[in-house]
């Protein structure tokens, strides 16, 4: 391996640091020794990379490695995370479906975790579902016993959802028993944020129309923020997540009056 590969020119170093950051997002922390073995570079090179990521505000240096910041990490693009943590998302979808009463009206927003919820409610009946996800609408409409309304608007090519801009008057007239809200990013400092301003405005309107707001969020979304604010974490009544959330974070959520449901393989 050449010295350029070991120590990294500008392009190679940037790619290596992005890889390190993505590992940290997935696992919560990284170690110098493991990264050195995995990437085939000297430990001093890894230490320099971690210091660089620390200065960028993405990681916090710790003894022997680095950990994610508790707050304020920019969320990766949806396209990079939509297929990750699918096992945890399937647990969350199943646990959230168990909270759905019979004969209820619900809103389900777009996203890979919300889709897992939809997979678990497609065989139910006597429910009315409104969504801004064409993918979820198609899935649920295969059951003729479920009433499905699709909110119109401009499509996001990244997350495949509408911003509700063609259905404003319709939304103003509606209320739901439950809003199931798949969260893009949640952070104790920035609150709940979404991928862009039009979608965030739509989501902030929808959550005000639900009698109960149930957030769906795998543990990788904690401590991150996206482009546009939706509202404070206290707007949630219930949060369904997985068991990789830090106990201190759960305690903070519960102090906000949020019931935290931990989903697992035995749901």
N, C-alpha and C positions, 0 to 999 in steps of 0.2 A: 504494500500500500504506500503510495507516494506521500511526501510530507504535506503536500497541498491537501490531500484527503484527510490526513490525521489532524492537521491544525485548522483546515478549512479556509478556502478563499471566501470572498464575500457571499457568493451564491451558495456554496456548499455549507458554510456556517449557518446561513439563514434557514436552509432546509433542515439542517440538523436541529436547530433550536426550535423550529416549528414542530418537529417530530417529538422532541422532549416535552414541549408544552402540551401536545395532544395526549401523550402518555400521562402527564400530570392531571389533565382534565378527566381522564378515564379512571385513574387510580387514587387521585387525591394527593399523591406524593411521589417523588422519584429519588433514587439514591445514586451517588456518584459511581460506586462500584458496579451496580447493575447496568447503568447507562454505558459505562466504559466497555464492559463486556459485550453488550448488545450492539453497540455502534462500532466497536473495534478502534477506538481512539483512546489517547492517554487520559488518565484521570484529571490531569491539570487542564486539558482541553475542556472536559465536561465542567469542571469548576468555573472556568471562564464563561462557558455557555450559561450556567446557572446564574452567575453574577450579572450577565447581560440581561437575562430574563427578569431578574430581581429589579434591576434598574428600570426596566420597561414597565414594572408594576404587575407583571403576570404571575410571578412566583415569589415566595419568600424563602430566602436561603436559610437552611437549618444545618445542624451538625450532620455531615455525611451526605447531604443532598438538598432537597428543597420541597416545600409544600405549597399548595394553592393558597392564595390570599383568602382570608375569611370574607372579604367584601370587595366589590368593585372590579371584578375581572370581566372584561368584555366577552360576551357570549360568542362562540364560533357561529358562522353562518349555518342556517338550517340545513342546507344541503350536506354539510359535513357531519351532522349529528343525527339526522332523521333515522338512520339505520343502526345506530349504536344503542347499547343497553336494552335490546329488544326483550330479553328475558325479564328484566325488571319491569319494563313497560307492560308486558303481558300480565304480570302479577298485579300491577296497578289497575289495569283495565278490568280484570276479574273482580278485584276488591271493590272498585267503584261501582260496577254493575250490581253488586250485592246491596248497595245503598239505594237502589232505584225502587220506589214503591210501585204497585200496580196502578193502572188508570191515572197516570201522571203525564204532565206536559213538561218537556225538557228541551233545553238548548244544548247542543254539543258543538264545540268549535273544531277547527281543523288541527291537524298534527298527528304524529305517529302514535302518541300515547292515547289521544282521543279516539283514534282508529281502533286501538286495542279494546277500548271500552265498547265501541260500536260492534265489534266482533262478538262481544259477550251479551249484547242485548238484541241481536238481530232475530233471535227466536222467541222473543217476548211478544205479548200482544197488549192491546188496550193502552198503548202509549202514543203520544204525539210528539214527534221530534222535529225541531227546527235546527238547521245547520247552515254554515257558510262553506262547507266542504263538499264539492261535487262527488268526491270519492266516497265519503261517508253516506251521502244521500243515495248513491247508486247501491251501496251495500245494503242499507236498511230497506230500501224500496222493494227489494226482492221478497220481503215479507208483507203480504197484502194486509195483514192485521195491524201493521204499524203505519200511522199517518206521518208522512214526511214532507216538510216544506224546506225548499232550498232558497236561501237568501241571495239575491242578485247583487252584482256590483263588479268593479274592476278586479280581475284575477291577478294574484301574485304568482308569477311564474316559478318562484322559488318554493313557496310552501303550498301552492295549489289551493288557495282559498280566496274567497271574495272579500272585499272590504265593506260590503253592505250598502254601498253608495246608491244603488238603484232601488233600495227597499226601505228608505228612511221612514216614510209615513207608515208603512206596514209594521216596522219594528216599534214605533211609538205606540201602537195600539195593542201590543202583545205583552203578556207576562208569563213567566214559566214557574212551575213548582220548583224545578232545579235547573241551575246552569252548571253544566260540567265544563270546566274551563281548563284546557290543556295549556300549561304555562310555558312560555318560551324561556324566561329567565326570572330568577327571584333572588333578591339580595336585601339584607337588613338595612343597608344604607339607601339604595335606590328604589326599593319596593319591587313591584311587579312590572316588568317591561316587555315590549313586544317588538316584532321585526321591523316595522316601519310605522310612520305616523298615521296613515289612513286606517290600517288594521288596529292600531292601538286605540284610536278614537272609537272605532266600531266596537271593540271589546269592552271599553270602559262604559259604553252605552248599554251593552247587553247585560253586564253584571249588575247594573242597577235595576234590571227588570226581573231578576230572579228572587224568589222567596228564600232559597237556600243556594249558596255558591260553594261548589265542591271543586277545589283545585286538584289537578292531576299533574304530578311533577316527579320525575326520577331524580335521584340524588345528585346527578351531574349538573343539574340546572341551578343548584344552590350556590350562592356567592358569585353569581354572574349577572350582568345587565346587558340588555339589548338596546336598540336605537331609540325607542320612544316609550315614555311612561304610560302605564295603564292605571295604576293606583297603588295605595299602600298595602302591605301584606294583610292588614287588618280587615280588608274587604272580603276575605275568605271566611266562611263558616267552618269548612272542613278541608283538610289537605290530605290527599292519599299519595304516599310516597313509598320508597323502599328502605331497607334497614341499614343502608350505608350513610344515612344522614347523621351528623354528629349529635350526640345527646344535648349539647349546649344549644344547638340550633332548635331542636325540638322544644326545649324548655322555653326559649324565647317565643316561639310560635304559640305555645300554650298560654304564655303570659298575655299574649295579644287576644286571647279568647278563642283561638282556633283549635278545633279538635283534630288531632293528627292520627291518621290511620296508617299503620305500617303494613304494607303488603308483602307477602312472601309466597313460596311455592306451595304452601298448604292451604291457600285461600280457597 
